[in-house]
Amino acid sequence: MLATMRPIRLLMIFLLATLAFSAMAAERDFPASTLRGKLTITDYPTVTINGNTLQLSPGSRIWNAEQLTQTPNSLGSDTYLVNYTVNAQGDIDRVWILTADEASQKVDVQRNSLKR
C-alpha cells in the first residue's frame, strides 16, 4: 500500500505544478470599464494617474505584472503603466501593472465586454 502511495503523491505534485505554471502564462482578462494610465503612489491613499490626483478606494487591489497582489507602499514613488477601474464614488478600486506585452496592446483590445 505504501509503495503505491508515493508515485500517486509525486503525480499529484507534478499535476499541481503544471497547472500553476499554465495559469501564470494565461492572458489577463480586464473588465469592460478598464482605463489606462501612468500611476504614481504619492501619499497613500492618494495617487496620480496621468497628472490627475485620485484616491485608492479602501478595498482597492493592485496586481503586479506577475499577477500577484501588491501593497501600495511596496510600489514606492515609481511610475507604472497600468490598467485600472474606478468605482461609483470615483475612487480607483482595481489596478493591474502591465507587462511589456500588455502595454503594447491598446486597452480597447484588452477589455472583456462581458465583465463590469
N, C-alpha and C positions, 0 to 999 in steps of 0.2 A: 504494500500500500504506500509506504513512504517513498519507494523508488519511483512510483508514477506521479507523485505529488510535485516533485522537483521539476520535471520537464513542463508540467502544466503551469507552475508558477513562472518559469522562465518565458514560456509562451505568452502568458498574460502581461508580463512586464514589457516584452517586445511589442505586443499589440498596443498597449497604452502609450508607449514611447512613439510609435508610428503615428498614432492619432494626434499626439501633441505636436509633432513636427508638421504634420499636414495642416493642422489648424493655424499654425504660425504663418504658413505660406499663403493662406486664403486672403482674398481681397476684402478690404473692409467695406461695409455697407453703411452708407451715410443717409440720414433721413432726408426727406423731400425739402425740409426747411433749412438745410445746411447752407451756411455762408462761408466765405473765405476771407482771411485777413492775416496781417502780421501782428502777433500778440506779444506784449511785454507785460510781465507782472511788475507793477510799480510799487504799490503799498497794499498788500493783501487786505481786503478782497478787491481793491481797485486794480484795474488793468487798462492798458491802452491797446486798441485794435485800430490799425490804420490811422493813428493820430487821435482817435476819439476815446474819451475816458468813459469806461463802463465798469460794472461791478460783476464779480462772480456770484452766482446765487449760493445760498447756504448749503445746498446739496449738490453743488457742481462736481462734475467728474472730468478729469483730464487724463487722456490716454496718450502715451508716448508712441514713437514710431514702431516699437516692438509690441504694441497693443497691451502694454502694462499700465496700470494707473499710476499717476504721479501726484504728489502733493504740490501745491503751488509754491511753497517755499523751497522745494528742491530744484525748481527751474531757475532760480536766481533772477538776474535782471537781463538775461539774454532775450533776443527777439526770435520768435519762431513763426514759420509759415504754418497756419492751422486752418482746419475746417472747424466751425463752431455753430451752435444753435443758441437762440435767445428764447427765454420763457415769456409768459404773458405779462410779467412785470417789467420786462425789458432788460433783465439780467442774463448773463451768459450761464447756461446750465450744462452744456457739454462741449468739450474741446478735444480735438484729435490733432496731435502734432504729426505733420505729414512726412512720409518717406519721400525720397527723391522722385520715385516713380509716380506717386500720388500727386506731388507738386507739379509734375509736368503735364498732368491732365487738367482739363477745365472742370470746375466744380459742377457745372451742369451735367456732365457725363457721369459723375460720381453719385449724384443724388438718386435715391431709390424712391420712385413715385408712390410706392405702396406704404411708406412709413411717414410718420409725422415727427 
